[in-house]
Amino acid sequence: MTEEEYFRMRNLLDTVIEQQANFAENQRKAEERQTKTDEQIANNTKSITALLALAEMHEQEITKTNKEMAEQFKRTDGRINALVDVVERYITKG
């Protein structure tokens, strides 16, 4: 092997080693990004679960309020009907 061939081989090896180091660094950075993304997804999943639970509680409260209002309307209708009956009897007798 001539000196020129040796230097050419050495340059090729140095290039390969440098590219391998760059690849390893890029791989490490990609793994860090993936870890952060996984953590964010886990946190978002927890937040979404909490929001869904809150929405379910709100839905239950709204349903309860609607039922209470419906009952109140029925009682009010009953009172109005009783008043109408009294007024009609008073007018027809009067």
Secondary structure, DSSP 8 states (H G I E B T S, - for coil): --HHHHHHHHHHHHHHHHHHHHHHHHHHHHHHHHHHHHHHHHHHHHHHHHHHHHHHHHHHHHHHHHHHHHHHHHHHHHHHHHHHHHHHHHHHH-
